[in-house]
Amino acid sequence: MEPVIATPNNSRPPELGTDLTLRWSARLSLTSRILAVNILTIALLAGSLFYLDNYRSRLTEERLEQAEVQTELIGDALVHSSPDYHSVLIERFANRLSARIRIYSPNGEKLSDSFELSDPTYELIDPETQPWRKDAARALDKAIEYVVLSKPISDYQEPENDQTGSWQELKTAASTGKTASSVKYAPDRTPMLIAGTVQAGTNNQILLTLNPRDITRIVRAERGSVIIVMLLAALVSILLSLFLARTIVRPIRRLARAAVRVRLGREPEISIPRMPDRKDEIGQLARALADMSGALRHRIDATEAFAADVSHEIKNPLASLRSALEGLQTVKQPELQNQLLEVASDDVRRIDRLINDISEASRVDAELARTRFEPVDIGQMLDQLLAAREQRDTNAGVKIAFARPARGVAMVMGDDGRLERVFSNILDNAVSFSPDDGLIEILATPDDDEVVIHICDQGPGVASEHRENIFNRFHSDRPAGEVFGRHSGLGLAIAKTIIEGHEGTICVKDKPNGDPGALFEIKLPSASTSPIL
């Protein structure tokens, strides 16, 4: 018979599902969840694109401030130099700054242009003449600026009529008296920096334009590095996620398929893979399911065997009862009728006793699983049990000697009523095998973390080859001379079930010193409570 493992119910376990409910991810597979979590990390890395856009904006602002300062310095230099030397200064400033410098009169006409005095210091590139890689880079720039919600920047165009009225920066500088600047995009989406100021003393207006292509190169280089890192990280993350999902999902699917086969029960022997090489939680789950499946199969087999035994045991008294009732219809002698009625009455009592014991044996496992275990003093319980047996005169003239331990010494965690049933069944068995005026000795002592109870009788004892069988259901070895049918053969089986439900053991041994009789030894885990003084 399979042991029942009963857990002390000192606290009610929390309801399953209250803290394990998955709401937003309830419909996603485990693989999808693993991928989602790892890709989320890549998405966080993609946040560096926001930093790069901010870096580009700050770099552009610094260059604009420099352009404003340079424009003011050019104006001061022209004021403090000879007009004949202005063209040389403008040319030198333009070459040094890689810029285009234009001077306008107060009435808006252009007086001087560095591009007319010397070779241009920069050239606006037509995107149509560039390779496809530049088109892809510009498309990526637009996409990233759209994602990071960059402030829109207008396109740069050279005015057809180059006067002060064509430049918003010069208008702003004239109206505010301060240097004004702005940034626009050249045709190839490189920045164009424009700074305008009013020259002190002459009221001439100076316009400085720059095409710092290095800003775009720096930002694109950094952005490319980030994208490469993101792609590599995404590839590694996806591969690791798939590997992790493979090591988790595949064994779970194997366990699920095996569990389905167990549920369908279409195969005589279904083994759950135990996965002994796995030391992680999945390995623990596999072994737990394998043990559960084995216990379930053992329980089913035991139930089927029990049902067959019940059917066999009930058939005998039913057949005898039917024969007695059929005989009553044909027998006319009163004496024979009384004998048949007595046989029928015995059979009814036997069936009633058998049904009661079967009912007790069938529900003891389930009741133990729901029972709340409490501290039980074995000495006090046995005292009360022996007093009740003495009062009911159920010992049949057999003496019982009990060496009662001190109060609180032999303490166990368990169900008082069930444990009392164990000792009552064993005492009934000992009394039935004891000779007239025999002696039954009971001893309960603590031993480390256990309480050991010995019950000895002076009967014939139990042969070594039968010491396991006597705990089987419907075992029928009875003392000579006992009326057939007085016992159902379930008493010791029920006792073993209860003891194992308390995580204890029960066995039968020879008495010490070779004395005749049987010694039943019961071991129960000791309670953790302190002894009561």
C-alpha positions in Angstrom: 0.0 0.0 0.0 1.3 3.4 -0.9 2.3 5.7 2.0 0.3 8.9 2.5 2.4 12.0 3.1 0.5 14.3 5.3 1.7 17.9 5.8 0.9 19.6 9.1 -1.8 22.1 8.5 -0.7 24.7 10.9 -1.5 27.5 8.4 -3.8 27.6 5.5 -1.9 27.9 2.2 -2.7 30.9 0.1 -5.1 30.4 -2.8 -3.3 29.6 -6.0 -3.8 32.2 -8.7 -4.0 35.2 -6.4 -0.3 36.2 -7.0 0.5 34.2 -10.1 -2.1 35.6 -12.5 -0.6 36.9 -15.8 -2.9 39.5 -17.3 -1.2 41.4 -20.1 1.0 38.4 -21.1 -1.6 35.7 -20.5 -1.9 34.9 -24.3 1.8 35.0 -25.1 3.9 31.9 -25.3 6.9 31.4 -23.1 9.2 31.9 -26.2 7.5 35.2 -27.0 7.9 36.4 -23.5 11.6 35.6 -23.4 12.1 37.4 -26.7 10.0 40.3 -25.6 12.0 40.8 -22.4 15.4 40.6 -24.2 14.3 42.9 -27.1 13.1 45.4 -24.5 16.7 45.7 -23.4 17.7 46.5 -27.0 14.9 49.0 -27.1 16.4 50.7 -24.1 19.8 50.8 -25.9 18.0 52.4 -28.8 17.3 55.3 -26.5 20.9 56.4 -27.1 19.6 57.8 -30.4 17.8 60.5 -28.4 21.2 61.3 -26.8 22.8 61.5 -30.2 20.1 63.9 -31.5 20.7 66.1 -28.4 24.4 65.9 -29.0 23.9 67.1 -32.6 21.7 70.0 -31.4 24.3 71.1 -28.7 27.1 70.8 -31.2 25.2 72.9 -33.7 24.3 75.5 -31.1 28.0 75.8 -30.1 29.0 76.4 -33.7 26.2 79.0 -34.1 27.6 80.8 -31.1 31.1 80.7 -32.6 29.7 82.0 -35.9 28.1 84.9 -34.1 31.3 85.8 -32.3 33.3 85.5 -35.5 30.9 87.7 -37.4 31.2 90.4 -34.7 35.0 90.1 -34.8 35.0 90.5 -38.5 32.9 93.7 -38.1 35.3 95.1 -35.5 38.3 94.3 -37.7 36.9 96.0 -40.6 36.0 99.1 -38.6 39.6 99.5 -37.3 41.3 98.9 -40.6 41.8 100.9 -43.8 39.1 100.6 -46.4 41.8 99.6 -48.9 42.6 96.7 -46.7 39.0 95.4 -46.3 39.1 93.0 -49.3 42.3 91.4 -48.0 40.8 91.0 -44.5 37.6 89.5 -45.9 39.5 87.0 -48.1 41.8 86.0 -45.2 38.8 85.6 -42.7 36.9 83.5 -45.3 39.8 81.2 -46.0 40.6 80.8 -42.3 37.0 80.1 -41.3 36.1 78.1 -44.4 33.1 80.5 -44.7 31.5 83.0 -47.0 31.5 86.6 -45.9 29.3 89.2 -47.4 29.1 93.0 -46.7 26.0 95.0 -47.3 25.5 98.7 -47.3 22.9 100.4 -45.1 20.5 100.6 -48.1 20.7 96.8 -48.6 23.1 96.5 -51.6 25.9 94.0 -51.5 29.3 95.7 -51.3 31.6 92.7 -51.0 31.6 88.9 -51.3 34.4 86.6 -50.4 33.3 84.2 -53.1 33.9 87.0 -55.6 37.3 88.0 -54.2 38.8 84.4 -54.2 37.8 80.8 -54.7 34.8 79.5 -52.8 35.7 78.0 -49.4 32.8 75.5 -49.5 30.5 74.0 -52.2 26.9 73.0 -51.9 26.7 69.5 -53.2 23.8 68.3 -55.3 22.5 65.0 -53.8 21.8 63.7 -57.3 25.5 63.4 -57.9 26.2 61.4 -54.8 26.2 57.6 -54.5 23.3 55.6 -53.1 25.0 55.2 -49.7 24.5 59.0 -49.1 20.9 58.7 -50.0 20.5 55.8 -47.5 22.3 57.9 -44.9 20.0 60.9 -45.5 16.9 58.6 -45.4 18.1 57.2 -42.0 18.7 60.7 -40.8 15.1 61.7 -41.6 13.7 58.5 -40.0 15.7 59.0 -36.8 14.8 62.7 -36.6 11.1 61.7 -37.0 11.3 59.0 -34.3 13.1 61.3 -31.8 10.8 64.2 -32.6 13.5 66.6 -33.6 12.6 70.2 -34.3 12.1 70.7 -38.1 14.8 72.6 -39.9 14.1 74.5 -43.2 16.1 74.1 -46.4 18.8 76.6 -47.3 18.6 78.4 -50.6 20.7 81.2 -52.1 18.5 84.2 -52.8 18.1 85.3 -56.5 18.4 88.9 -55.5 21.2 89.0 -52.9 20.2 91.9 -50.7 19.8 92.4 -46.9 16.0 91.9 -47.3 16.6 88.4 -48.5 18.2 87.3 -45.2 16.0 87.0 -42.1 19.1 87.0 -39.9 20.1 90.5 -41.1 16.5 91.7 -40.6 16.5 90.4 -37.0 19.9 91.9 -36.4 18.8 95.3 -37.7 15.6 95.3 -35.6 17.2 94.1 -32.4 20.7 95.6 -32.7 22.1 92.2 -31.8 23.8 89.5 -33.8 21.3 86.9 -35.1 21.9 83.4 -36.4 20.1 80.3 -37.6 20.7 76.8 -39.0 19.3 75.3 -42.2 19.8 72.3 -44.3 21.9 72.3 -47.4 20.6 70.2 -50.3 22.6 67.2 -49.1 21.1 67.7 -45.6 24.4 69.0 -44.1 24.0 72.0 -41.8 24.2 75.6 -43.1 25.0 78.1 -40.3 24.0 81.7 -41.0 25.0 84.6 -38.7 24.3 88.3 -39.4 25.2 91.5 -37.5 25.2 95.3 -38.0 28.7 96.9 -38.1 29.1 99.5 -35.5 29.9 103.0 -36.8 29.2 102.4 -40.5 25.8 100.5 -40.2 27.0 98.1 -42.8 25.6 94.6 -42.4 27.8 91.5 -42.3 26.6 88.1 -43.2 28.6 84.9 -42.4 27.6 81.5 -43.9 29.2 78.2 -43.1 28.7 74.6 -44.2 30.3 72.6 -41.3 30.0 69.2 -42.9 32.0 67.7 -40.0 29.0 67.9 -37.7 27.1 65.5 -40.0 30.1 63.2 -40.3 30.6 63.1 -36.5 26.9 62.4 -35.7 26.6 59.8 -38.5 29.7 58.1 -37.4 28.5 57.9 -33.8 25.0 56.9 -34.9 26.4 54.2 -37.1 28.4 52.8 -34.2 25.3 52.8 -32.0 23.3 51.0 -34.7 26.0 48.4 -35.3 26.1 47.8 -31.5 22.3 47.6 -31.5 22.2 45.1 -34.3 24.9 42.9 -32.8 23.2 43.1 -29.4 19.9 42.3 -31.0 21.4 39.3 -32.8 23.1 38.0 -29.7 19.9 38.6 -27.7 17.7 36.8 -30.1 20.1 33.8 -30.3 20.3 33.7 -26.5 16.6 34.0 -26.2 16.0 31.2 -28.6 18.6 29.1 -26.8 16.9 29.9 -23.5 13.5 29.2 -24.9 14.8 25.9 -26.3 16.2 24.8 -23.0 13.0 25.8 -21.2 10.1 25.3 -23.6 11.1 22.0 -25.2 11.4 20.0 -21.9 8.2 21.6 -20.7 6.4 20.5 -23.9 7.8 17.0 -23.4 6.4 17.0 -19.9 3.1 18.3 -21.1 2.8 15.6 -23.8 3.6 12.9 -21.2 1.1 14.4 -18.8 -1.6 14.3 -21.6 -0.8 10.6 -22.2 -1.1 10.0 -18.4 -4.5 11.8 -18.4 -5.7 9.8 -21.5 -4.5 6.5 -19.9 -4.2 4.8 -23.3 -0.9 3.1 -22.5 -0.4 0.6 -19.7 2.9 2.1 -18.6 3.6 5.8 -19.2 6.9 7.2 -17.9 7.4 10.9 -17.3 11.0 11.9 -18.4 12.9 12.5 -15.1 15.7 14.5 -16.8 18.4 13.5 -14.3 21.0 15.7 -15.9 19.1 18.9 -15.3 19.7 20.4 -11.8 17.5 23.4 -12.3 13.9 24.0 -11.6 12.7 22.2 -14.7 14.7 19.1 -13.6 13.0 19.4 -10.2 9.6 19.7 -12.0 10.3 16.7 -14.2 11.2 14.5 -11.2 8.3 15.8 -9.2 5.9 15.0 -12.1 7.5 11.6 -12.6 7.1 10.8 -8.9 3.6 12.1 -9.0 2.8 10.0 -12.0 4.3 6.9 -10.3 2.3 7.6 -7.1 -0.8 8.1 -9.2 -0.3 4.9 -11.0 0.4 3.1 -7.7 -2.7 4.7 -6.2 -4.8 3.6 -9.2 -3.5 0.1 -9.1 -4.1 -0.1 -5.4 -7.6 1.2 -5.9 -8.3 -1.4 -8.5 -6.9 -4.1 -6.3 -8.9 -2.8 -3.4 -12.1 -2.8 -5.4 -11.4 -6.4 -6.5 -10.7 -7.5 -2.9 -13.9 -5.8 -1.7 -15.9 -7.5 -4.4 -14.3 -10.9 -3.4 -14.8 -10.4 0.3 -18.4 -9.3 0.0 -19.3 -12.2 -2.3 -18.7 -14.8 0.4 -21.1 -13.5 3.0 -23.6 -12.6 0.3 -23.5 -16.2 -1.1 -23.9 -17.6 2.4 -26.8 -15.2 3.1 -28.5 -16.1 -0.2 -28.2 -19.8 0.5 -29.7 -19.4 4.0 -32.6 -17.4 2.6 -33.2 -19.9 -0.1 -33.1 -22.7 2.5 -35.7 -21.0 4.6 -38.2 -21.3 1.7 -37.8 -25.1 1.6 -37.0 -26.1 5.2 -40.0 -26.7 7.4 -38.4 -27.9 10.6 -38.3 -25.1 13.2 -34.8 -26.0 14.4 -33.3 -25.9 11.0 -35.1 -22.6 10.3 -33.6 -21.1 13.5 -30.2 -22.3 12.4 -30.6 -20.7 9.0 -31.8 -17.5 10.5 -28.8 -17.4 12.8 -26.5 -18.0 9.8 -28.3 -15.2 7.9 -28.0 -12.9 10.9 -24.3 -13.6 11.3 -23.8 -12.9 7.5 -25.6 -9.6 7.8 -23.5 -8.6 10.8 -20.4 -9.6 8.9 -21.4 -7.6 5.8 -22.2 -4.6 8.0 -18.8 -4.9 9.8 -17.0 -5.3 6.5 -18.7 -2.3 4.9 -17.8 -0.1 7.9 -14.2 -1.2 7.8 -14.1 -0.7 4.0 -15.5 2.8 4.4 -13.0 3.6 7.0 -10.1 2.3 4.9 -11.2 4.1 1.8 -11.6 7.6 3.3 -8.7 7.6 5.8 -6.2 8.9 3.1 -8.4 11.8 2.1 -9.3 12.7 5.6 -5.6 12.7 6.7 -4.7 15.1 3.9 -7.3 17.6 5.2 -6.6 17.1 8.9 -5.0 19.9 11.0 -2.3 18.2 13.0 -1.9 19.3 16.6 0.5 18.3 19.5 -0.6 14.9 20.9 0.7 13.4 24.2 1.1 9.7 23.4 1.3 8.7 27.0 -1.9 10.6 28.0 -3.8 9.2 24.9 -2.8 5.6 25.7 -3.9 6.1 29.3 -7.4 7.2 28.2 -7.6 4.4 25.6 -6.7 1.7 28.1 -9.2 3.1 30.7 -12.0 3.1 28.0 -11.1 -0.5 27.1 -11.1 -1.6 30.7 -14.5 0.1 31.2 -16.0 -1.7 28.1 -14.3 -5.0 29.1 -12.8 -5.5 25.6 -9.5 -7.1 26.7 -11.1 -10.6 27.1 -9.2 -11.3 30.3 -5.8 -10.3 28.9 -3.8 -8.0 31.1 -2.2 -4.8 29.7 0.8 -3.2 31.4 1.7 0.3 30.3 4.9 2.0 31.4 3.5 5.5 31.1 6.1 8.2 30.2 6.3 11.5 32.0 3.7 14.0 30.9 4.8 15.9 27.7 7.8 13.6 27.0 6.3 11.5 24.2 4.8 14.4 22.1 4.0 14.0 18.4 2.2 16.1 15.8 -0.9 14.4 14.6 -4.6 13.6 14.8 -5.5 12.3 18.2 -8.5 10.3 17.0 -6.7 8.6 14.2 -3.7 7.7 16.3 -6.1 6.3 18.9 -7.6 4.1 16.2 -4.1 2.8 15.3 -3.4 1.6 18.9 -7.0 0.3 19.3 -6.6 -1.9 16.2 -3.2 -3.2 17.3 -4.4 -3.9 20.8 -7.5 -5.7 19.3 -5.1 -7.8 17.2 -2.8 -8.5 20.2 -5.8 -9.5 22.5 -7.1 -11.9 19.8 -3.8 -13.7 19.6 -2.9 -13.7 23.3 -3.6 -16.8 25.5 -5.9 -16.7 28.4 -4.5 -14.5 31.3 -1.8 -13.3 28.8 0.1 -10.1 29.2 0.4 -7.2 26.7 3.2 -4.7 27.4 3.2 -1.1 26.1 6.2 1.2 26.2 6.5 4.7 24.8 9.9 6.5 24.9 11.4 9.4 23.1 14.5 8.7 20.9 16.3 11.7 19.5 13.7 13.3 17.1 11.3 10.3 17.3 8.8 8.8 19.7 9.1 5.0 19.7 6.1 2.9 20.9 6.4 -0.9 21.5 3.4 -3.2 21.9 4.3 -6.8 22.9 2.0 -9.8 23.3 2.5 -13.4 24.3 0.9 -14.9 21.2 2.5 -17.2 18.6 4.3 -14.3 17.0 4.5 -13.6 13.3 6.7 -15.6 10.9 9.3 -13.5 9.1 7.8 -14.3 5.7 4.4 -12.9 6.8 5.5 -9.7 8.5 4.8 -7.6 5.5 1.6 -9.4 4.4 -0.2 -8.8 7.7 -0.5 -5.1 6.8 -2.2 -5.9 3.5 -5.9 -5.3 3.2 -8.1 -8.3 3.9 -5.2 -10.4 5.2 -7.0 -13.4 6.9 -4.5 -15.2 9.2 -6.5 -15.5 12.4 -5.9 -17.4 15.7 -7.1 -21.0 15.8 -10.6 -21.4 17.2 -11.8 -17.9 16.3 -15.2 -17.8 14.7 -14.8 -17.1 11.0 -15.9 -13.6 9.9 -15.3 -11.9 13.2 -12.6 -9.6 11.6 -12.5 -8.0 8.2 -8.7 -8.1 7.8 -8.5 -4.3 7.5 -7.4 -3.3 11.0 -3.6 -3.4 10.5 -3.9 -2.0 7.0 -5.8 1.0 8.4 -3.2 1.3 11.1 -0.3 1.4 8.7 -2.1 4.0 6.5 -2.6 6.3 9.4 1.0 5.9 10.7 2.4 6.6 7.3 0.1 9.6 6.9 1.8 10.9 10.0 5.2 10.4 8.4 5.9 7.5 10.7 6.7 3.8 10.3 5.2 0.6 11.7 6.6 -2.9 11.6 6.5 -6.2 13.5 9.5 -7.9 15.1 10.5 -10.7 17.4 10.5 -10.1 21.1 13.9 -9.6 22.7 15.6 -12.5 24.4 13.7 -15.0 22.2 10.5 -14.8 24.2 7.4 -16.0 22.4 5.1 -13.4 20.9 5.1 -10.4 18.5 6.5 -6.9 19.0 4.8 -4.1 17.1 7.1 -1.1 16.8 5.7 2.3 15.8 8.0 5.3 15.2 6.5 8.8 14.9 8.3 12.2 14.4 8.6 14.1 17.7 6.8 17.4 18.0 8.8 20.5 18.2 7.0 21.8 21.4 8.8 21.8 24.7 7.8 19.2 27.3 5.1 20.2 29.7 6.6 20.1 33.2 
